[in-house]
């Protein structure tokens, strides 16, 4: 019986289907190969990135398995111990240590670290490339898989020599900063002293000039009296003595002596009063707190400022009570003079003529509040939170240290009070000084 052949069109369909499947497989292979190459490129890039990180680390780093055999290290470690990567890979980490005590300490530490994320720190001695012992501050951390199984440890450390050098540099920088701070504080104190001295010099000038003028006149009177008394002692004739008496104007001289002596005594007493006031405001213990007559401090601050650096400052203040506060008279005088100086500078810089300041005192139970307002431009909103910061200043470079308000704030805090800065509704800056009341 003859076999029947399949139709020709069936063979063509089968081959077309096979060819189509082959194309699909080939296309998938090409896509898989492209994806594999991309993954290899990403992996190579990641390895280069990690290698770059390891190479750039200044701290030493190594990874070891649970038995302590080195699996990875960085350049810093290899440079420290003087070995290549091939020499280190697979060798025990304990062989890098310079003494048996360090090896035993590290072995004990790694043996006790098995939990995920567990870590410990210790100080061990590595053996340097030249054989010298190098103390290293070492941090050990467990390296684990997703299931929490310990795969080994990662050790990161820094030679203590570098740390000591860094600490020494930090200490030197800190000491330099302290010296600079002391110099700046001294400069601010000298600036406050300069304002005070300017007022004192002006205040002393009048009585001293008066005393000197009277002393000069008294010197001339003394010479004339000596000439007349010499004639009397020489028993000169009466007519000659009378003529000399008229010539030397002895009678007007004698009449003028009491007023000269009285004026000289008054000038000397005025000088003594100024010195006494200075002594009261410069107590030996600048930190000691006590009872302060606030009105006296305000009057003295106005007096020294207007007699010295701010002669055209117009101050509006009227004492209506006798508030007594807790504080230090000398330090509170420094605070008020600083606030008044700042007010004067701000008003002058804004072209106010004349510069003016208003001072008001309010007493409430337990507190005395002193408010100082000027006719300057006020404080910019963005500066209100900075005015008491050290070294902050809106004045031109070279005018002030930027420490006046910061020191004033600290002084008021030590007195148990507060110092606030703001702007008055009618314009100008407003500083509110609040101090504990006594009595």
C-alpha positions as CSV (number, residue, x, y, z in Angstrom):
1,X,0.0,0.0,0.0
2,X,1.6,3.4,-1.0
3,X,2.3,6.1,1.7
4,X,0.7,9.5,1.3
5,X,3.0,12.6,1.5
6,X,1.8,15.6,3.6
7,X,0.8,18.6,1.7
8,X,3.6,21.0,0.7
9,X,2.0,23.9,2.4
10,X,2.1,22.1,5.8
11,X,5.9,21.8,5.6
12,X,6.2,25.5,4.9
13,X,4.1,26.4,7.9
14,X,6.1,24.2,10.2
15,X,9.4,25.7,9.0
16,X,8.1,29.2,9.4
17,X,7.0,28.5,13.0
18,X,10.4,27.0,13.8
19,X,12.2,30.0,12.3
20,X,9.9,32.3,14.2
21,X,10.7,30.5,17.5
22,X,14.4,30.7,16.7
23,X,14.1,34.4,16.1
24,X,12.4,34.8,19.4
25,X,15.1,32.8,21.2
26,X,17.9,34.7,19.5
27,X,16.3,38.0,20.3
28,X,15.9,37.0,24.0
29,X,19.5,35.8,24.0
30,X,20.7,39.2,22.7
31,X,18.6,41.0,25.3
32,X,19.9,38.8,28.0
33,X,23.5,39.4,26.8
34,X,22.9,43.2,26.8
35,X,21.4,43.0,30.3
36,X,24.4,40.9,31.5
37,X,26.8,43.4,30.0
38,X,25.0,46.2,31.8
39,X,25.1,44.3,35.0
40,X,28.8,43.6,34.6
41,X,29.4,47.3,33.9
42,X,27.4,48.3,37.0
43,X,29.3,45.7,39.0
44,X,32.7,46.9,37.7
45,X,31.7,50.5,38.5
46,X,30.6,49.5,42.0
47,X,33.9,47.7,42.5
48,X,35.8,50.7,41.3
49,X,33.8,52.9,43.5
50,X,34.5,50.7,46.6
51,X,38.2,50.4,45.6
52,X,38.4,54.2,45.3
53,X,36.8,54.6,48.7
54,X,39.2,52.1,50.3
55,X,42.2,53.8,48.6
56,X,41.1,57.3,49.7
57,X,40.6,56.3,53.4
58,X,43.2,57.7,55.7
59,X,42.1,55.3,58.5
60,X,43.2,51.7,58.3
61,X,40.5,49.2,57.3
62,X,40.4,45.4,57.0
63,X,37.8,42.7,56.8
64,X,38.4,39.2,58.1
65,X,36.4,35.9,58.3
66,X,35.2,34.5,61.7
67,X,38.5,32.8,62.2
68,X,40.4,36.1,61.8
69,X,41.9,35.5,58.3
70,X,42.1,38.7,56.3
71,X,39.8,38.9,53.3
72,X,40.2,42.6,52.3
73,X,42.4,45.6,53.3
74,X,43.0,49.1,52.1
75,X,46.1,51.1,51.2
76,X,46.4,52.8,54.6
77,X,46.8,49.4,56.3
78,X,49.2,48.1,53.8
79,X,51.3,51.2,54.0
80,X,51.2,51.0,57.8
81,X,52.5,47.4,58.1
82,X,54.6,47.4,54.9
83,X,52.9,44.4,53.1
84,X,51.1,43.9,49.8
85,X,47.5,42.9,49.2
86,X,48.6,39.4,48.2
87,X,50.7,39.0,51.3
88,X,47.9,40.0,53.6
89,X,45.0,38.1,51.9
90,X,44.3,34.9,53.9
91,X,46.9,35.7,56.6
92,X,45.7,35.9,60.3
93,X,45.0,39.4,61.4
94,X,46.7,38.7,64.7
95,X,50.1,38.4,62.9
96,X,49.9,42.2,62.2
97,X,50.1,43.0,65.9
98,X,53.3,43.9,67.6
99,X,53.0,42.1,70.9
100,X,51.3,39.1,72.4
101,X,49.1,41.2,74.7
102,X,47.6,43.1,71.8
103,X,47.0,39.8,69.9
104,X,45.3,38.2,72.9
105,X,43.1,41.3,73.5
106,X,42.0,41.4,69.8
107,X,41.4,37.6,69.8
108,X,39.2,37.9,72.9
109,X,37.3,40.9,71.5
110,X,36.6,39.3,68.1
111,X,35.6,36.0,69.8
112,X,32.9,37.8,71.8
113,X,31.4,39.6,68.8
114,X,28.9,37.4,67.1
115,X,25.6,39.2,67.2
116,X,24.5,41.4,64.2
117,X,25.7,45.0,64.4
118,X,27.7,44.3,67.6
119,X,30.8,46.4,68.0
120,X,33.6,47.1,70.4
121,X,36.6,49.5,70.6
122,X,40.1,48.8,71.9
123,X,43.7,50.1,71.7
124,X,46.3,47.7,70.3
125,X,49.8,47.9,69.0
126,X,50.4,47.2,65.3
127,X,53.9,46.3,64.0
128,X,55.0,49.0,61.6
129,X,56.9,48.5,58.4
130,X,60.1,49.4,60.2
131,X,59.3,47.0,63.1
132,X,58.3,49.8,65.5
133,X,55.2,49.5,67.7
134,X,52.4,51.7,66.5
135,X,49.4,52.3,68.9
136,X,46.1,52.2,67.1
137,X,42.6,53.0,68.3
138,X,40.6,50.1,66.7
139,X,36.9,49.8,66.2
140,X,35.6,46.2,65.5
141,X,32.1,45.5,64.0
142,X,30.3,42.2,63.1
143,X,29.7,41.6,59.4
144,X,26.6,39.4,59.0
145,X,24.3,38.2,56.2
146,X,20.6,38.7,55.8
147,X,19.8,35.9,58.2
148,X,22.0,37.4,60.9
149,X,24.8,34.8,60.6
150,X,28.2,36.1,61.4
151,X,30.4,36.2,58.3
152,X,33.4,37.9,59.9
153,X,34.4,41.3,61.2
154,X,35.3,44.7,59.9
155,X,38.2,46.5,61.7
156,X,38.7,50.3,61.3
157,X,41.4,52.2,63.2
158,X,43.5,55.3,63.3
159,X,47.0,55.6,64.6
160,X,47.0,57.4,68.0
161,X,49.9,59.5,66.9
162,X,47.7,61.3,64.4
163,X,44.9,61.6,67.1
164,X,47.4,63.1,69.5
165,X,48.6,65.5,66.9
166,X,45.0,66.5,66.1
167,X,44.2,66.9,69.8
168,X,47.4,69.0,70.2
169,X,46.4,71.2,67.3
170,X,42.8,71.5,68.7
171,X,44.2,72.5,72.1
172,X,46.5,75.1,70.6
173,X,43.6,76.5,68.6
174,X,41.5,76.6,71.7
175,X,44.2,78.4,73.7
176,X,44.6,80.9,70.9
177,X,40.9,81.5,70.8
178,X,40.8,82.0,74.6
179,X,43.7,84.5,74.3
180,X,41.9,86.3,71.5
181,X,38.7,86.4,73.5
182,X,40.5,87.8,76.5
183,X,42.1,90.5,74.3
184,X,38.8,91.5,72.8
185,X,37.1,91.6,76.2
186,X,40.0,93.7,77.4
187,X,39.6,96.0,74.4
188,X,35.9,96.4,75.2
189,X,36.7,97.2,78.8
190,X,39.3,99.7,77.7
191,X,36.7,101.3,75.3
192,X,34.3,101.7,78.3
193,X,37.1,103.0,80.4
194,X,38.0,105.5,77.6
195,X,34.4,106.8,77.6
196,X,34.6,107.2,81.4
197,X,38.0,108.8,81.3
198,X,36.8,111.3,78.7
199,X,34.1,112.5,81.1
200,X,36.4,112.5,84.1
201,X,39.0,114.5,82.3
202,X,36.4,117.1,81.3
203,X,35.0,117.2,84.8
204,X,38.4,117.5,86.5
205,X,39.6,120.2,84.0
206,X,37.5,123.0,85.5
207,X,38.3,122.7,89.2
208,X,42.0,121.9,88.5
209,X,42.3,124.9,86.2
210,X,40.6,127.1,88.8
211,X,43.0,125.8,91.5
212,X,46.1,126.4,89.2
213,X,44.9,129.9,88.4
214,X,44.4,130.7,92.1
215,X,47.7,129.2,93.0
216,X,49.5,131.3,90.4
217,X,47.8,134.5,91.8
218,X,48.7,133.4,95.4
219,X,52.3,133.0,94.3
220,X,52.4,136.5,93.0
221,X,50.8,137.7,96.2
222,X,53.4,135.9,98.3
223,X,56.2,137.6,96.5
224,X,54.7,141.0,97.1
225,X,54.1,140.2,100.8
226,X,57.7,139.1,101.2
227,X,59.0,142.4,99.8
228,X,56.7,144.4,102.2
229,X,57.6,142.2,105.2
230,X,61.3,142.5,104.4
231,X,60.9,146.3,104.5
232,X,59.2,146.0,107.9
233,X,61.9,143.7,109.3
234,X,64.6,146.1,108.0
235,X,62.9,148.8,110.1
236,X,62.5,151.1,107.0
237,X,61.1,154.6,107.7
238,X,57.4,154.8,108.0
239,X,57.0,157.0,104.9
240,X,59.0,154.4,102.8
241,X,56.9,151.5,104.2
242,X,53.7,153.3,103.4
243,X,54.8,154.1,99.9
244,X,55.8,150.5,99.4
245,X,52.5,149.4,100.8
246,X,50.6,151.5,98.2
247,X,53.0,150.4,95.4
248,X,52.5,146.7,96.2
249,X,48.8,147.1,96.7
250,X,49.0,145.3,100.0
251,X,45.5,146.3,101.3
252,X,43.6,145.0,98.1
253,X,45.8,141.9,98.3
254,X,44.8,141.2,101.9
255,X,41.2,141.7,101.0
256,X,41.4,139.3,98.1
257,X,43.2,136.5,100.0
258,X,40.1,135.0,101.7
259,X,38.2,134.6,98.4
260,X,41.3,133.2,96.7
261,X,41.8,130.6,99.5
262,X,38.1,129.8,99.6
263,X,38.0,129.3,95.8
264,X,41.1,127.1,95.9
265,X,39.6,125.0,98.7
266,X,36.3,124.7,96.7
267,X,38.2,123.5,93.6
268,X,40.2,121.0,95.6
269,X,37.1,119.7,97.3
270,X,35.4,119.4,93.9
271,X,38.3,117.3,92.7
272,X,38.2,115.2,95.8
273,X,34.4,114.6,95.3
274,X,35.1,113.5,91.7
275,X,37.8,111.0,92.8
276,X,35.5,109.8,95.6
277,X,32.7,109.1,93.1
278,X,35.1,107.2,90.9
279,X,36.2,105.1,93.9
280,X,32.6,104.3,94.7
281,X,32.0,103.0,91.1
282,X,35.2,101.0,90.9
283,X,34.9,98.5,93.8
284,X,37.8,96.1,94.3
285,X,35.6,93.1,93.8
286,X,34.0,93.7,90.5
287,X,31.9,90.5,90.7
288,X,30.4,91.3,94.1
289,X,26.7,92.0,94.1
290,X,25.0,94.3,96.6
291,X,22.5,97.1,97.0
292,X,22.7,99.8,94.4
293,X,21.0,103.2,94.3
294,X,19.9,103.1,90.7
295,X,19.3,106.9,90.4
296,X,22.9,107.5,91.4
297,X,24.1,105.2,88.7
298,X,21.9,106.8,86.0
299,X,23.0,110.3,87.0
300,X,26.6,109.3,87.0
301,X,26.3,107.7,83.5
302,X,24.5,110.8,82.1
303,X,27.2,112.9,83.7
304,X,30.2,111.1,82.3
305,X,28.7,110.5,78.8
306,X,27.6,114.1,78.3
307,X,30.8,115.5,79.7
308,X,32.9,113.3,77.5
309,X,32.2,111.6,74.2
310,X,28.7,112.9,73.7
311,X,28.5,116.5,74.7
312,X,25.6,117.3,72.5
313,X,23.4,114.3,73.7
314,X,20.2,115.6,75.1
315,X,18.9,113.3,77.9
316,X,15.3,113.4,79.1
317,X,15.1,111.9,82.6
318,X,13.5,112.9,85.8
319,X,14.1,111.0,89.1
320,X,10.6,110.3,90.6
321,X,11.6,107.7,93.3
322,X,14.6,106.1,94.9
323,X,14.8,102.6,93.5
324,X,17.3,100.2,95.0
325,X,18.3,97.2,93.0
326,X,20.6,94.2,93.3
327,X,23.7,94.5,91.3
328,X,27.2,96.0,91.1
329,X,27.4,99.8,90.8
330,X,30.5,99.8,88.6
331,X,29.2,97.1,86.2
332,X,25.8,98.7,85.9
333,X,27.4,102.0,85.2
334,X,29.3,100.3,82.3
335,X,26.0,98.9,81.0
336,X,24.2,102.2,81.0
337,X,27.2,104.1,79.5
338,X,27.4,101.5,76.7
339,X,23.7,101.7,75.9
340,X,23.8,105.5,75.9
341,X,26.9,105.5,73.7
342,X,25.2,103.2,71.2
343,X,22.1,105.4,71.2
344,X,24.3,108.5,70.6
345,X,26.2,106.8,67.8
346,X,23.0,105.6,66.1
347,X,21.3,109.0,66.3
348,X,24.4,110.8,65.0
349,X,24.8,108.3,62.1
350,X,21.2,108.9,61.1
351,X,21.7,112.7,61.1
352,X,19.5,113.4,64.1
353,X,20.0,116.9,65.5
354,X,20.3,116.9,68.4
355,X,20.7,113.2,69.4
356,X,18.2,112.5,72.1
357,X,17.6,109.8,74.7
358,X,14.6,109.2,77.0
359,X,15.1,107.3,80.2
360,X,12.1,106.0,82.3
361,X,12.1,104.0,85.5
362,X,9.1,101.8,86.6
363,X,8.8,99.9,89.9
364,X,6.7,96.8,90.2
365,X,6.6,94.2,93.1
366,X,10.0,92.6,93.2
367,X,11.4,94.4,90.1
368,X,12.7,97.7,88.8
369,X,12.4,98.3,85.0
370,X,14.6,100.8,83.2
371,X,13.7,101.8,79.6
372,X,16.1,103.7,77.4
373,X,14.8,105.0,74.0
374,X,16.6,107.1,71.4
375,X,15.7,109.1,68.3
376,X,17.9,106.9,66.0
377,X,16.7,104.8,63.1
378,X,15.9,101.8,65.3
379,X,17.1,98.2,65.0
380,X,16.4,96.3,61.7
381,X,14.1,93.4,62.1
382,X,16.7,90.9,60.8
383,X,19.1,92.1,63.5
384,X,16.9,92.0,66.5
385,X,17.8,88.4,67.3
386,X,21.5,89.1,66.9
387,X,22.2,92.3,68.8
388,X,23.5,90.5,71.9
389,X,25.6,88.0,70.0
390,X,29.4,88.4,70.6
391,X,31.2,90.3,67.8
392,X,27.9,91.3,66.0
393,X,28.0,95.0,65.1
394,X,26.4,97.2,62.5
395,X,29.0,99.9,62.9
396,X,31.8,100.4,60.3
397,X,34.9,98.3,60.7
398,X,37.2,99.8,63.3
399,X,34.4,101.4,65.3
400,X,33.8,99.2,68.3
401,X,34.5,95.5,69.1
402,X,31.0,94.1,68.8
403,X,31.2,93.0,72.4
404,X,29.6,95.9,74.2
405,X,26.0,94.6,74.2
406,X,27.1,91.0,74.7
407,X,29.1,92.0,77.8
408,X,26.2,94.2,79.0
409,X,23.8,91.3,78.6
410,X,26.1,89.0,80.7
411,X,26.4,91.7,83.4
412,X,22.6,92.1,83.7
413,X,22.2,88.3,83.8
414,X,24.7,88.0,86.7
415,X,22.7,90.6,88.6
416,X,19.6,88.3,88.2
417,X,17.9,90.5,85.7
418,X,17.3,90.7,81.9
419,X,18.1,93.0,79.0
420,X,15.8,93.1,76.0
421,X,16.2,95.0,72.7
422,X,13.3,96.2,70.5
423,X,11.9,99.3,68.7
424,X,9.7,102.0,70.1
425,X,6.3,102.6,68.4
426,X,7.3,106.3,68.0
427,X,10.6,105.3,66.4
428,X,14.1,104.6,67.7
429,X,15.6,101.7,69.5
430,X,14.2,100.7,72.9
431,X,16.3,98.8,75.5
432,X,14.5,97.4,78.5
433,X,16.6,96.7,81.6
434,X,14.9,94.7,84.3
435,X,16.6,94.2,87.7
436,X,15.6,92.7,91.1
437,X,14.3,95.3,93.5
438,X,15.6,95.5,97.1
439,X,13.2,97.0,99.6
